[in-house]
Amino acid sequence: MRLQALRNKASGKQQIAESKSIPAPVKGWYVGAPLSEPPPGTAYVMDNAFPQLDYVRARAGCTAYATAIPGGLAVSTLMPWTDGINPKMFAASNGAIYDVSSLGAVGAAAVSGLANSNFQFIQFSGTGGQFLMAANGYDPVQLFNGSAWGVVPAITGLTGNPLLALWAFKHRVYGIERGTLNAWYLPVDSVGGAATIFPLEALFTKGGYLVAGGTWALPTVNGLLESCVFVTSEGEVAVFTGSYPGGTDWGQQGVYKISKPLGLNCLMKAGGDIAIMTEDGIVPLSKIETLDQIALQNAAITLPIAPAWRDAVLARTGLSGWQIVLWPLQSMAIVNLPKINSIDSTQFIANARTGAWCRYLGWDANCFAVFKNNLYFGTSDGRVMQGETGGADDSGIYTTTIFY
C-alpha cells in the first residue's frame, strides 16, 4: 500500500508552516485569579527557571562546599560574619557550631554541647568590636569576636529562658524570651551585661508569644522615623518609637493585626521597610497602618502565586524551617519551605527588582545564607552546598520546566 500526503484540493496549494515568536515570561510564575486570563509575560509553571529583568534563564546547579560535618546530620543554621577583611561562615548542626568558611572537609566543632541548633543571629558592633551573636532560646547567647566563640561578656538578669530572635535598635541589642510575651534589651553598645525586661502581656490581646522583632523606618512628613517592632505568634504587631523602653521619649505608635507569621525567621529587611512572611503571603509592614488583615492579602508581594502559597502553608502546618533570605547581588529573594518529607525540596524564588516569581525544585536545603556574595545552603546530610553554580545538582541532573 502506498501512502500519499493529502493536499488542499480547493486551492491546489500545500500548507506552509509559519514561525511565531513567543516572548519570554519575564513577569514570572502566575497562578492567581483569574487563572484563565493571566497577565502578559507570565507562566503557569516556572520550575528551576529564574525571571531576569529582560529574559528568563535556567537556574544553575549546586556543588558541595563544606563537607564531612561530624555526625552527618542536618545543618539547621548558616551564619555569616565579616569584619571587611576576614569573612567567616559558621554552620550549626547536631548541637554544635562549625567553621565552614573554606572549601573542603570541616574540622572539629568550635562550640559543642548545645541544646538546640536553630539559631537566630545578628552581627553587632559594640564597644568591644564586631560580634556575631547567636541565640536559640535554650542556651546562653553564643558570641564570636572574630577569633573565637564564647559566652563572655555574659548576659545577666534574665528570669526565664535564654534570649531568642535577636535584633538591634538604636545601639542596643533586643531579644525575646522563648514562649512568652516578654522582650529584653541590653545596655547601650553592649553584647553582655544586665538585661532589662520589657513586658508586653498587657498590650497584646490575642495571646500567644513573641516570635520576632526588628527595626522599621516609618515614613513621616519630616522624613523617616526609626521604629522598633515586636511580632507575636498570633499576628499582632506593636510599633514603638523613641530611644529605648526606659527612655522618656519612648512611646507606642500602634498595635496592628496581620495574619499569623511563619516561624522565627519570618522577617526580611527590604530597604527601610520590613517584609514579613505570613499565612496569607509576604506583606510589607508599610501597609499595616492603612489596611486591615483581609485587605493586606491584596497588597501581598506573593499575590501572583497566592493559591500556591496557601497550599504550601496548609501542607506544612506545624512544621518549622520557614526562612526568607535576600541575595542582593542577584536581586533574588529566597523563601525556603519546610520539608514535608525526606524527598521534599522546594523554594519559592522572587526577583526582588521586578516581583516576578518562580519555583526551585531539587535542592535539599534546610537553611540559606549569603557569604562573600555567593549563595549557600545547608543539607539534611551534614553538608554545605553552594547554590546557583555549575550545571548539575550535586553531580545529578535537574530539569527546567516552563509552561505558558
Contacts in CASP RR format, 6 or more apart in sequence:
PFRMAT RR
TARGET T0000
AUTHOR 0000-0000-0000
METHOD contacts of the structure
MODEL  1
MRLQALRNKASGKQQIAESKSIPAPVKGWYVGAPLSEPPPGTAYVMDNAF
PQLDYVRARAGCTAYATAIPGGLAVSTLMPWTDGINPKMFAASNGAIYDV
SSLGAVGAAAVSGLANSNFQFIQFSGTGGQFLMAANGYDPVQLFNGSAWG
VVPAITGLTGNPLLALWAFKHRVYGIERGTLNAWYLPVDSVGGAATIFPL
EALFTKGGYLVAGGTWALPTVNGLLESCVFVTSEGEVAVFTGSYPGGTDW
GQQGVYKISKPLGLNCLMKAGGDIAIMTEDGIVPLSKIETLDQIALQNAA
ITLPIAPAWRDAVLARTGLSGWQIVLWPLQSMAIVNLPKINSIDSTQFIA
NARTGAWCRYLGWDANCFAVFKNNLYFGTSDGRVMQGETGGADDSGIYTT
TIFY
7 13 0 8 1.000
7 14 0 8 1.000
8 14 0 8 1.000
8 15 0 8 1.000
23 40 0 8 1.000
23 41 0 8 1.000
24 41 0 8 1.000
24 51 0 8 1.000
24 54 0 8 1.000
24 55 0 8 1.000
24 56 0 8 1.000
25 41 0 8 1.000
25 42 0 8 1.000
25 43 0 8 1.000
25 46 0 8 1.000
25 51 0 8 1.000
25 56 0 8 1.000
25 402 0 8 1.000
25 404 0 8 1.000
26 41 0 8 1.000
26 51 0 8 1.000
26 52 0 8 1.000
26 53 0 8 1.000
26 54 0 8 1.000
26 55 0 8 1.000
26 56 0 8 1.000
26 354 0 8 1.000
26 356 0 8 1.000
27 39 0 8 1.000
27 40 0 8 1.000
27 41 0 8 1.000
27 42 0 8 1.000
27 51 0 8 1.000
27 304 0 8 1.000
27 354 0 8 1.000
27 356 0 8 1.000
28 41 0 8 1.000
28 42 0 8 1.000
28 43 0 8 1.000
28 46 0 8 1.000
28 51 0 8 1.000
28 56 0 8 1.000
28 304 0 8 1.000
28 351 0 8 1.000
28 356 0 8 1.000
28 357 0 8 1.000
28 358 0 8 1.000
29 42 0 8 1.000
29 43 0 8 1.000
29 44 0 8 1.000
29 45 0 8 1.000
29 46 0 8 1.000
29 304 0 8 1.000
29 305 0 8 1.000
29 308 0 8 1.000
29 356 0 8 1.000
29 357 0 8 1.000
29 358 0 8 1.000
29 359 0 8 1.000
30 38 0 8 1.000
30 39 0 8 1.000
30 42 0 8 1.000
30 43 0 8 1.000
30 44 0 8 1.000
30 304 0 8 1.000
30 305 0 8 1.000
30 357 0 8 1.000
31 44 0 8 1.000
31 304 0 8 1.000
31 305 0 8 1.000
31 306 0 8 1.000
31 307 0 8 1.000
31 308 0 8 1.000
32 38 0 8 1.000
32 303 0 8 1.000
32 304 0 8 1.000
32 305 0 8 1.000
32 306 0 8 1.000
32 307 0 8 1.000
33 306 0 8 1.000
33 307 0 8 1.000
35 44 0 8 1.000
38 44 0 8 1.000
38 404 0 8 1.000
39 304 0 8 1.000
41 404 0 8 1.000
42 304 0 8 1.000
42 404 0 8 1.000
43 402 0 8 1.000
43 403 0 8 1.000
43 404 0 8 1.000
44 403 0 8 1.000
44 404 0 8 1.000
45 401 0 8 1.000
45 402 0 8 1.000
45 403 0 8 1.000
45 404 0 8 1.000
46 56 0 8 1.000
46 357 0 8 1.000
46 358 0 8 1.000
46 359 0 8 1.000
46 401 0 8 1.000
46 402 0 8 1.000
46 403 0 8 1.000
47 358 0 8 1.000
47 359 0 8 1.000
47 360 0 8 1.000
47 361 0 8 1.000
47 399 0 8 1.000
47 400 0 8 1.000
47 401 0 8 1.000
47 402 0 8 1.000
48 58 0 8 1.000
48 59 0 8 1.000
48 358 0 8 1.000
48 359 0 8 1.000
48 360 0 8 1.000
48 361 0 8 1.000
48 362 0 8 1.000
48 398 0 8 1.000
48 399 0 8 1.000
48 400 0 8 1.000
48 401 0 8 1.000
49 56 0 8 1.000
49 57 0 8 1.000
49 58 0 8 1.000
49 59 0 8 1.000
49 358 0 8 1.000
49 400 0 8 1.000
49 401 0 8 1.000
49 402 0 8 1.000
50 56 0 8 1.000
50 57 0 8 1.000
50 58 0 8 1.000
50 59 0 8 1.000
50 332 0 8 1.000
50 349 0 8 1.000
50 351 0 8 1.000
50 358 0 8 1.000
51 351 0 8 1.000
51 354 0 8 1.000
51 356 0 8 1.000
51 357 0 8 1.000
51 358 0 8 1.000
52 351 0 8 1.000
53 351 0 8 1.000
53 353 0 8 1.000
53 354 0 8 1.000
56 402 0 8 1.000
58 400 0 8 1.000
59 360 0 8 1.000
59 388 0 8 1.000
59 400 0 8 1.000
60 387 0 8 1.000
60 388 0 8 1.000
60 389 0 8 1.000
60 390 0 8 1.000
60 391 0 8 1.000
61 387 0 8 1.000
61 388 0 8 1.000
61 389 0 8 1.000
61 390 0 8 1.000
61 391 0 8 1.000
61 392 0 8 1.000
61 393 0 8 1.000
61 398 0 8 1.000
62 363 0 8 1.000
62 377 0 8 1.000
62 385 0 8 1.000
62 386 0 8 1.000
62 387 0 8 1.000
62 388 0 8 1.000
62 389 0 8 1.000
62 390 0 8 1.000
62 393 0 8 1.000
62 394 0 8 1.000
63 385 0 8 1.000
63 386 0 8 1.000
63 387 0 8 1.000
63 389 0 8 1.000
63 390 0 8 1.000
63 392 0 8 1.000
63 394 0 8 1.000
64 104 0 8 1.000
64 383 0 8 1.000
64 384 0 8 1.000
64 385 0 8 1.000
64 386 0 8 1.000
64 394 0 8 1.000
65 100 0 8 1.000
65 103 0 8 1.000
65 104 0 8 1.000
65 376 0 8 1.000
65 383 0 8 1.000
65 384 0 8 1.000
65 385 0 8 1.000
65 386 0 8 1.000
66 91 0 8 1.000
66 98 0 8 1.000
66 100 0 8 1.000
66 102 0 8 1.000
66 103 0 8 1.000
66 104 0 8 1.000
66 105 0 8 1.000
66 106 0 8 1.000
66 383 0 8 1.000
66 384 0 8 1.000
67 104 0 8 1.000
67 105 0 8 1.000
67 106 0 8 1.000
67 382 0 8 1.000
67 383 0 8 1.000
67 384 0 8 1.000
68 104 0 8 1.000
68 105 0 8 1.000
68 106 0 8 1.000
68 383 0 8 1.000
69 75 0 8 1.000
69 91 0 8 1.000
69 93 0 8 1.000
69 98 0 8 1.000
69 100 0 8 1.000
69 106 0 8 1.000
69 382 0 8 1.000
69 383 0 8 1.000
69 384 0 8 1.000
70 94 0 8 1.000
70 96 0 8 1.000
70 106 0 8 1.000
70 108 0 8 1.000
70 109 0 8 1.000
71 93 0 8 1.000
71 94 0 8 1.000
71 382 0 8 1.000
72 93 0 8 1.000
72 94 0 8 1.000
72 381 0 8 1.000
72 382 0 8 1.000
72 383 0 8 1.000
73 93 0 8 1.000
73 94 0 8 1.000
73 381 0 8 1.000
73 382 0 8 1.000
74 93 0 8 1.000
74 94 0 8 1.000
74 117 0 8 1.000
74 366 0 8 1.000
74 378 0 8 1.000
74 379 0 8 1.000
74 380 0 8 1.000
74 381 0 8 1.000
74 382 0 8 1.000
75 91 0 8 1.000
75 92 0 8 1.000
75 93 0 8 1.000
75 366 0 8 1.000
75 367 0 8 1.000
75 378 0 8 1.000
75 379 0 8 1.000
75 382 0 8 1.000
75 383 0 8 1.000
75 384 0 8 1.000
76 92 0 8 1.000
76 93 0 8 1.000
76 117 0 8 1.000
76 118 0 8 1.000
76 119 0 8 1.000
76 366 0 8 1.000
76 367 0 8 1.000
77 91 0 8 1.000
77 92 0 8 1.000
77 117 0 8 1.000
77 118 0 8 1.000
77 119 0 8 1.000
77 121 0 8 1.000
77 134 0 8 1.000
77 367 0 8 1.000
78 89 0 8 1.000
78 90 0 8 1.000
78 91 0 8 1.000
78 92 0 8 1.000
78 100 0 8 1.000
78 367 0 8 1.000
78 368 0 8 1.000
78 369 0 8 1.000
78 371 0 8 1.000
78 376 0 8 1.000
78 377 0 8 1.000
78 378 0 8 1.000
78 384 0 8 1.000
79 89 0 8 1.000
79 90 0 8 1.000
79 91 0 8 1.000
79 92 0 8 1.000
79 97 0 8 1.000
79 119 0 8 1.000
79 121 0 8 1.000
79 132 0 8 1.000
79 134 0 8 1.000
79 369 0 8 1.000
80 87 0 8 1.000
80 88 0 8 1.000
80 89 0 8 1.000
80 90 0 8 1.000
80 369 0 8 1.000
80 370 0 8 1.000
80 371 0 8 1.000
81 87 0 8 1.000
81 88 0 8 1.000
81 89 0 8 1.000
81 90 0 8 1.000
81 123 0 8 1.000
81 130 0 8 1.000
81 132 0 8 1.000
81 144 0 8 1.000
81 146 0 8 1.000
82 88 0 8 1.000
82 123 0 8 1.000
83 130 0 8 1.000
83 146 0 8 1.000
86 146 0 8 1.000
87 101 0 8 1.000
87 371 0 8 1.000
87 372 0 8 1.000
88 99 0 8 1.000
88 101 0 8 1.000
88 132 0 8 1.000
88 144 0 8 1.000
88 146 0 8 1.000
89 99 0 8 1.000
89 100 0 8 1.000
89 101 0 8 1.000
89 369 0 8 1.000
89 371 0 8 1.000
89 376 0 8 1.000
89 384 0 8 1.000
90 97 0 8 1.000
90 98 0 8 1.000
90 99 0 8 1.000
90 100 0 8 1.000
90 101 0 8 1.000
90 110 0 8 1.000
90 132 0 8 1.000
90 134 0 8 1.000
90 144 0 8 1.000
91 97 0 8 1.000
91 98 0 8 1.000
91 100 0 8 1.000
91 106 0 8 1.000
91 378 0 8 1.000
91 384 0 8 1.000
92 98 0 8 1.000
92 114 0 8 1.000
92 117 0 8 1.000
92 118 0 8 1.000
92 119 0 8 1.000
92 134 0 8 1.000
93 117 0 8 1.000
93 382 0 8 1.000
94 117 0 8 1.000
95 112 0 8 1.000
95 113 0 8 1.000
95 114 0 8 1.000
95 115 0 8 1.000
95 116 0 8 1.000
95 117 0 8 1.000
96 109 0 8 1.000
96 110 0 8 1.000
96 111 0 8 1.000
96 112 0 8 1.000
96 113 0 8 1.000
96 114 0 8 1.000
96 117 0 8 1.000
97 109 0 8 1.000
97 110 0 8 1.000
97 111 0 8 1.000
97 112 0 8 1.000
97 114 0 8 1.000
97 134 0 8 1.000
97 142 0 8 1.000
97 149 0 8 1.000
98 106 0 8 1.000
98 107 0 8 1.000
98 109 0 8 1.000
98 110 0 8 1.000
99 106 0 8 1.000
99 107 0 8 1.000
99 110 0 8 1.000
100 106 0 8 1.000
100 384 0 8 1.000
101 371 0 8 1.000
110 148 0 8 1.000
110 149 0 8 1.000
111 142 0 8 1.000
111 149 0 8 1.000
111 150 0 8 1.000
114 136 0 8 1.000
114 138 0 8 1.000
114 139 0 8 1.000
114 142 0 8 1.000
115 136 0 8 1.000
115 138 0 8 1.000
115 139 0 8 1.000
116 136 0 8 1.000
116 137 0 8 1.000
116 138 0 8 1.000
116 139 0 8 1.000
117 136 0 8 1.000
118 136 0 8 1.000
118 264 0 8 1.000
118 320 0 8 1.000
118 321 0 8 1.000
119 134 0 8 1.000
119 135 0 8 1.000
119 136 0 8 1.000
119 142 0 8 1.000
120 134 0 8 1.000
120 135 0 8 1.000
120 136 0 8 1.000
120 164 0 8 1.000
120 165 0 8 1.000
120 166 0 8 1.000
120 264 0 8 1.000
120 265 0 8 1.000
121 132 0 8 1.000
121 133 0 8 1.000
121 134 0 8 1.000
121 135 0 8 1.000
121 166 0 8 1.000
122 132 0 8 1.000
122 133 0 8 1.000
122 166 0 8 1.000
122 167 0 8 1.000
122 168 0 8 1.000
122 173 0 8 1.000
123 130 0 8 1.000
123 131 0 8 1.000
123 132 0 8 1.000
123 133 0 8 1.000
124 130 0 8 1.000
124 131 0 8 1.000
124 133 0 8 1.000
124 168 0 8 1.000
124 173 0 8 1.000
124 191 0 8 1.000
125 131 0 8 1.000
126 189 0 8 1.000
126 190 0 8 1.000
126 191 0 8 1.000
127 189 0 8 1.000
127 190 0 8 1.000
128 145 0 8 1.000
128 191 0 8 1.000
129 145 0 8 1.000
130 145 0 8 1.000
130 146 0 8 1.000
131 143 0 8 1.000
131 144 0 8 1.000
131 145 0 8 1.000
131 191 0 8 1.000
132 143 0 8 1.000
132 144 0 8 1.000
132 146 0 8 1.000
133 141 0 8 1.000
133 142 0 8 1.000
133 143 0 8 1.000
133 166 0 8 1.000
133 173 0 8 1.000
133 191 0 8 1.000
134 141 0 8 1.000
134 142 0 8 1.000
134 143 0 8 1.000
134 144 0 8 1.000
135 141 0 8 1.000
135 142 0 8 1.000
135 162 0 8 1.000
135 163 0 8 1.000
135 164 0 8 1.000
135 165 0 8 1.000
135 166 0 8 1.000
135 175 0 8 1.000
136 162 0 8 1.000
136 164 0 8 1.000
137 161 0 8 1.000
137 162 0 8 1.000
137 163 0 8 1.000
137 164 0 8 1.000
137 178 0 8 1.000
138 161 0 8 1.000
138 162 0 8 1.000
138 178 0 8 1.000
139 162 0 8 1.000
140 151 0 8 1.000
140 154 0 8 1.000
140 155 0 8 1.000
140 162 0 8 1.000
141 151 0 8 1.000
141 155 0 8 1.000
141 162 0 8 1.000
141 163 0 8 1.000
141 166 0 8 1.000
141 191 0 8 1.000
141 192 0 8 1.000
142 149 0 8 1.000
142 150 0 8 1.000
142 151 0 8 1.000
143 149 0 8 1.000
143 150 0 8 1.000
143 151 0 8 1.000
143 152 0 8 1.000
143 153 0 8 1.000
143 191 0 8 1.000
144 150 0 8 1.000
153 190 0 8 1.000
153 191 0 8 1.000
153 192 0 8 1.000
153 193 0 8 1.000
154 192 0 8 1.000
154 193 0 8 1.000
155 162 0 8 1.000
155 163 0 8 1.000
155 186 0 8 1.000
155 192 0 8 1.000
155 193 0 8 1.000
155 195 0 8 1.000
156 192 0 8 1.000
156 193 0 8 1.000
156 194 0 8 1.000
156 195 0 8 1.000
157 194 0 8 1.000
157 195 0 8 1.000
158 177 0 8 1.000
158 184 0 8 1.000
158 195 0 8 1.000
159 197 0 8 1.000
160 177 0 8 1.000
160 180 0 8 1.000
161 177 0 8 1.000
161 178 0 8 1.000
161 179 0 8 1.000
161 180 0 8 1.000
162 178 0 8 1.000
163 175 0 8 1.000
163 176 0 8 1.000
163 177 0 8 1.000
163 184 0 8 1.000
163 195 0 8 1.000
164 175 0 8 1.000
164 176 0 8 1.000
164 177 0 8 1.000
164 178 0 8 1.000
164 264 0 8 1.000
165 175 0 8 1.000
165 176 0 8 1.000
165 210 0 8 1.000
165 211 0 8 1.000
165 212 0 8 1.000
165 213 0 8 1.000
165 264 0 8 1.000
166 173 0 8 1.000
166 174 0 8 1.000
166 175 0 8 1.000
167 173 0 8 1.000
167 174 0 8 1.000
167 175 0 8 1.000
167 213 0 8 1.000
167 214 0 8 1.000
167 215 0 8 1.000
168 174 0 8 1.000
168 215 0 8 1.000
169 185 0 8 1.000
169 214 0 8 1.000
169 215 0 8 1.000
169 226 0 8 1.000
169 228 0 8 1.000
169 244 0 8 1.000
170 226 0 8 1.000
170 228 0 8 1.000
170 242 0 8 1.000
170 243 0 8 1.000
170 244 0 8 1.000
171 188 0 8 1.000
171 189 0 8 1.000
172 185 0 8 1.000
172 186 0 8 1.000
172 187 0 8 1.000
172 188 0 8 1.000
172 189 0 8 1.000
172 190 0 8 1.000
172 244 0 8 1.000
173 185 0 8 1.000
173 186 0 8 1.000
173 190 0 8 1.000
173 191 0 8 1.000
173 192 0 8 1.000
174 183 0 8 1.000
174 184 0 8 1.000
174 185 0 8 1.000
174 186 0 8 1.000
174 213 0 8 1.000
174 214 0 8 1.000
174 228 0 8 1.000
175 183 0 8 1.000
175 184 0 8 1.000
175 185 0 8 1.000
175 213 0 8 1.000
176 182 0 8 1.000
176 183 0 8 1.000
176 184 0 8 1.000
176 209 0 8 1.000
176 210 0 8 1.000
176 211 0 8 1.000
176 212 0 8 1.000
176 213 0 8 1.000
176 230 0 8 1.000
177 183 0 8 1.000
177 184 0 8 1.000
177 210 0 8 1.000
178 209 0 8 1.000
179 208 0 8 1.000
179 209 0 8 1.000
179 210 0 8 1.000
180 209 0 8 1.000
180 210 0 8 1.000
181 199 0 8 1.000
181 200 0 8 1.000
181 201 0 8 1.000
181 203 0 8 1.000
181 204 0 8 1.000
181 207 0 8 1.000
181 208 0 8 1.000
181 209 0 8 1.000
181 210 0 8 1.000
181 232 0 8 1.000
182 197 0 8 1.000
182 198 0 8 1.000
182 199 0 8 1.000
182 200 0 8 1.000
182 201 0 8 1.000
182 210 0 8 1.000
183 197 0 8 1.000
183 198 0 8 1.000
183 199 0 8 1.000
183 200 0 8 1.000
183 210 0 8 1.000
183 230 0 8 1.000
184 195 0 8 1.000
184 196 0 8 1.000
184 197 0 8 1.000
184 198 0 8 1.000
185 195 0 8 1.000
185 196 0 8 1.000
185 198 0 8 1.000
185 244 0 8 1.000
185 245 0 8 1.000
186 192 0 8 1.000
186 193 0 8 1.000
186 194 0 8 1.000
186 195 0 8 1.000
186 196 0 8 1.000
187 193 0 8 1.000
187 194 0 8 1.000
188 244 0 8 1.000
196 245 0 8 1.000
196 246 0 8 1.000
198 245 0 8 1.000
200 210 0 8 1.000
200 230 0 8 1.000
200 238 0 8 1.000
203 238 0 8 1.000
203 252 0 8 1.000
203 255 0 8 1.000
204 232 0 8 1.000
204 234 0 8 1.000
204 236 0 8 1.000
204 238 0 8 1.000
204 255 0 8 1.000
205 236 0 8 1.000
206 232 0 8 1.000
206 234 0 8 1.000
206 235 0 8 1.000
206 236 0 8 1.000
206 257 0 8 1.000
207 232 0 8 1.000
207 234 0 8 1.000
207 236 0 8 1.000
208 232 0 8 1.000
208 233 0 8 1.000
208 234 0 8 1.000
209 232 0 8 1.000
209 233 0 8 1.000
210 230 0 8 1.000
210 231 0 8 1.000
210 232 0 8 1.000
210 233 0 8 1.000
211 231 0 8 1.000
211 232 0 8 1.000
211 233 0 8 1.000
211 261 0 8 1.000
211 263 0 8 1.000
211 264 0 8 1.000
211 266 0 8 1.000
212 231 0 8 1.000
212 261 0 8 1.000
212 263 0 8 1.000
212 264 0 8 1.000
212 265 0 8 1.000
212 266 0 8 1.000
212 267 0 8 1.000
212 276 0 8 1.000
213 228 0 8 1.000
213 229 0 8 1.000
213 230 0 8 1.000
213 231 0 8 1.000
213 267 0 8 1.000
214 228 0 8 1.000
214 229 0 8 1.000
214 267 0 8 1.000
214 274 0 8 1.000
215 226 0 8 1.000
215 227 0 8 1.000
215 228 0 8 1.000
215 229 0 8 1.000
216 226 0 8 1.000
216 227 0 8 1.000
216 228 0 8 1.000
216 229 0 8 1.000
216 239 0 8 1.000
216 272 0 8 1.000
216 273 0 8 1.000
216 274 0 8 1.000
216 285 0 8 1.000
217 224 0 8 1.000
217 225 0 8 1.000
217 226 0 8 1.000
217 227 0 8 1.000
217 271 0 8 1.000
217 272 0 8 1.000
217 273 0 8 1.000
218 224 0 8 1.000
218 225 0 8 1.000
218 226 0 8 1.000
218 227 0 8 1.000
218 239 0 8 1.000
218 241 0 8 1.000
218 253 0 8 1.000
218 286 0 8 1.000
219 225 0 8 1.000
219 286 0 8 1.000
224 272 0 8 1.000
225 241 0 8 1.000
226 241 0 8 1.000
227 239 0 8 1.000
227 240 0 8 1.000
227 241 0 8 1.000
227 253 0 8 1.000
228 239 0 8 1.000
228 240 0 8 1.000
228 241 0 8 1.000
228 242 0 8 1.000
229 237 0 8 1.000
229 238 0 8 1.000
229 239 0 8 1.000
229 240 0 8 1.000
229 274 0 8 1.000
229 285 0 8 1.000
230 237 0 8 1.000
230 238 0 8 1.000
230 240 0 8 1.000
231 237 0 8 1.000
231 261 0 8 1.000
231 266 0 8 1.000
231 267 0 8 1.000
231 276 0 8 1.000
233 260 0 8 1.000
233 261 0 8 1.000
234 260 0 8 1.000
235 257 0 8 1.000
235 258 0 8 1.000
235 259 0 8 1.000
235 260 0 8 1.000
235 261 0 8 1.000
235 278 0 8 1.000
236 255 0 8 1.000
236 256 0 8 1.000
236 257 0 8 1.000
236 258 0 8 1.000
237 255 0 8 1.000
237 256 0 8 1.000
237 257 0 8 1.000
237 258 0 8 1.000
237 285 0 8 1.000
237 288 0 8 1.000
238 252 0 8 1.000
238 254 0 8 1.000
238 255 0 8 1.000
239 252 0 8 1.000
239 253 0 8 1.000
239 254 0 8 1.000
239 255 0 8 1.000
239 256 0 8 1.000
240 250 0 8 1.000
240 251 0 8 1.000
240 252 0 8 1.000
240 253 0 8 1.000
241 249 0 8 1.000
241 250 0 8 1.000
241 251 0 8 1.000
241 253 0 8 1.000
242 249 0 8 1.000
242 250 0 8 1.000
242 251 0 8 1.000
243 249 0 8 1.000
243 250 0 8 1.000
244 250 0 8 1.000
256 288 0 8 1.000
256 289 0 8 1.000
257 292 0 8 1.000
257 293 0 8 1.000
258 276 0 8 1.000
258 278 0 8 1.000
258 280 0 8 1.000
258 283 0 8 1.000
258 288 0 8 1.000
258 293 0 8 1.000
258 296 0 8 1.000
259 278 0 8 1.000
259 279 0 8 1.000
259 280 0 8 1.000
259 281 0 8 1.000
259 283 0 8 1.000
259 293 0 8 1.000
259 296 0 8 1.000
259 297 0 8 1.000
260 278 0 8 1.000
260 279 0 8 1.000
261 276 0 8 1.000
261 277 0 8 1.000
261 278 0 8 1.000
262 277 0 8 1.000
262 278 0 8 1.000
262 279 0 8 1.000
262 313 0 8 1.000
262 322 0 8 1.000
263 277 0 8 1.000
263 320 0 8 1.000
263 321 0 8 1.000
263 322 0 8 1.000
264 320 0 8 1.000
265 321 0 8 1.000
265 322 0 8 1.000
265 323 0 8 1.000
265 324 0 8 1.000
266 276 0 8 1.000
266 277 0 8 1.000
266 278 0 8 1.000
266 322 0 8 1.000
266 324 0 8 1.000
267 274 0 8 1.000
267 275 0 8 1.000
267 276 0 8 1.000
267 277 0 8 1.000
267 324 0 8 1.000
268 274 0 8 1.000
268 275 0 8 1.000
268 276 0 8 1.000
268 277 0 8 1.000
268 324 0 8 1.000
268 325 0 8 1.000
268 326 0 8 1.000
268 333 0 8 1.000
269 275 0 8 1.000
269 326 0 8 1.000
270 284 0 8 1.000
270 326 0 8 1.000
270 352 0 8 1.000
273 284 0 8 1.000
273 285 0 8 1.000
273 286 0 8 1.000
274 284 0 8 1.000
274 285 0 8 1.000
275 282 0 8 1.000
275 283 0 8 1.000
275 284 0 8 1.000
275 285 0 8 1.000
275 301 0 8 1.000
275 324 0 8 1.000
275 333 0 8 1.000
276 282 0 8 1.000
276 283 0 8 1.000
276 284 0 8 1.000
276 285 0 8 1.000
277 322 0 8 1.000
277 324 0 8 1.000
277 335 0 8 1.000
279 310 0 8 1.000
279 313 0 8 1.000
280 293 0 8 1.000
280 296 0 8 1.000
280 297 0 8 1.000
280 300 0 8 1.000
280 309 0 8 1.000
280 310 0 8 1.000
281 297 0 8 1.000
281 300 0 8 1.000
281 301 0 8 1.000
281 302 0 8 1.000
281 306 0 8 1.000
281 309 0 8 1.000
282 300 0 8 1.000
282 301 0 8 1.000
282 302 0 8 1.000
282 324 0 8 1.000
282 335 0 8 1.000
283 296 0 8 1.000
283 299 0 8 1.000
283 300 0 8 1.000
283 301 0 8 1.000
284 299 0 8 1.000
284 301 0 8 1.000
287 296 0 8 1.000
287 299 0 8 1.000
288 296 0 8 1.000
291 299 0 8 1.000
297 303 0 8 1.000
297 306 0 8 1.000
300 306 0 8 1.000
301 350 0 8 1.000
301 355 0 8 1.000
302 309 0 8 1.000
302 348 0 8 1.000
302 357 0 8 1.000
304 355 0 8 1.000
304 356 0 8 1.000
304 357 0 8 1.000
305 348 0 8 1.000
305 357 0 8 1.000
308 348 0 8 1.000
308 359 0 8 1.000
309 348 0 8 1.000
312 337 0 8 1.000
312 346 0 8 1.000
312 348 0 8 1.000
315 340 0 8 1.000
316 322 0 8 1.000
316 337 0 8 1.000
316 338 0 8 1.000
316 340 0 8 1.000
319 338 0 8 1.000
319 339 0 8 1.000
319 340 0 8 1.000
320 338 0 8 1.000
321 336 0 8 1.000
321 337 0 8 1.000
321 338 0 8 1.000
321 366 0 8 1.000
321 367 0 8 1.000
322 335 0 8 1.000
322 336 0 8 1.000
322 337 0 8 1.000
322 338 0 8 1.000
323 334 0 8 1.000
323 335 0 8 1.000
323 336 0 8 1.000
323 367 0 8 1.000
323 368 0 8 1.000
324 333 0 8 1.000
324 334 0 8 1.000
324 335 0 8 1.000
324 336 0 8 1.000
325 333 0 8 1.000
325 334 0 8 1.000
325 336 0 8 1.000
325 368 0 8 1.000
325 369 0 8 1.000
325 370 0 8 1.000
326 332 0 8 1.000
326 333 0 8 1.000
326 334 0 8 1.000
326 352 0 8 1.000
326 370 0 8 1.000
327 333 0 8 1.000
327 334 0 8 1.000
327 370 0 8 1.000
327 375 0 8 1.000
328 352 0 8 1.000
328 370 0 8 1.000
329 370 0 8 1.000
329 373 0 8 1.000
330 375 0 8 1.000
330 388 0 8 1.000
331 351 0 8 1.000
331 352 0 8 1.000
331 353 0 8 1.000
332 349 0 8 1.000
332 350 0 8 1.000
332 351 0 8 1.000
332 352 0 8 1.000
332 375 0 8 1.000
333 349 0 8 1.000
333 350 0 8 1.000
333 351 0 8 1.000
333 352 0 8 1.000
334 347 0 8 1.000
334 349 0 8 1.000
334 368 0 8 1.000
334 375 0 8 1.000
335 347 0 8 1.000
335 348 0 8 1.000
335 349 0 8 1.000
335 350 0 8 1.000
336 347 0 8 1.000
336 365 0 8 1.000
336 366 0 8 1.000
336 367 0 8 1.000
336 368 0 8 1.000
336 377 0 8 1.000
337 344 0 8 1.000
337 346 0 8 1.000
337 347 0 8 1.000
337 348 0 8 1.000
339 345 0 8 1.000
339 366 0 8 1.000
339 380 0 8 1.000
342 380 0 8 1.000
345 361 0 8 1.000
345 362 0 8 1.000
345 363 0 8 1.000
345 364 0 8 1.000
345 365 0 8 1.000
346 359 0 8 1.000
346 360 0 8 1.000
346 361 0 8 1.000
346 362 0 8 1.000
347 359 0 8 1.000
347 360 0 8 1.000
347 363 0 8 1.000
347 365 0 8 1.000
348 357 0 8 1.000
348 358 0 8 1.000
348 359 0 8 1.000
348 360 0 8 1.000
349 357 0 8 1.000
349 358 0 8 1.000
349 359 0 8 1.000
349 360 0 8 1.000
350 356 0 8 1.000
350 357 0 8 1.000
350 358 0 8 1.000
351 357 0 8 1.000
361 398 0 8 1.000
362 393 0 8 1.000
362 398 0 8 1.000
363 377 0 8 1.000
363 385 0 8 1.000
363 387 0 8 1.000
363 393 0 8 1.000
364 379 0 8 1.000
364 380 0 8 1.000
364 381 0 8 1.000
364 385 0 8 1.000
365 377 0 8 1.000
365 378 0 8 1.000
365 379 0 8 1.000
365 385 0 8 1.000
366 377 0 8 1.000
366 378 0 8 1.000
366 379 0 8 1.000
366 380 0 8 1.000
367 377 0 8 1.000
367 378 0 8 1.000
368 375 0 8 1.000
368 376 0 8 1.000
368 377 0 8 1.000
368 378 0 8 1.000
369 375 0 8 1.000
369 376 0 8 1.000
369 377 0 8 1.000
370 376 0 8 1.000
374 386 0 8 1.000
374 387 0 8 1.000
374 389 0 8 1.000
375 386 0 8 1.000
375 387 0 8 1.000
375 388 0 8 1.000
376 384 0 8 1.000
376 385 0 8 1.000
376 386 0 8 1.000
376 387 0 8 1.000
377 384 0 8 1.000
377 385 0 8 1.000
377 387 0 8 1.000
378 384 0 8 1.000
378 385 0 8 1.000
379 385 0 8 1.000
385 394 0 8 1.000
392 398 0 8 1.000
END
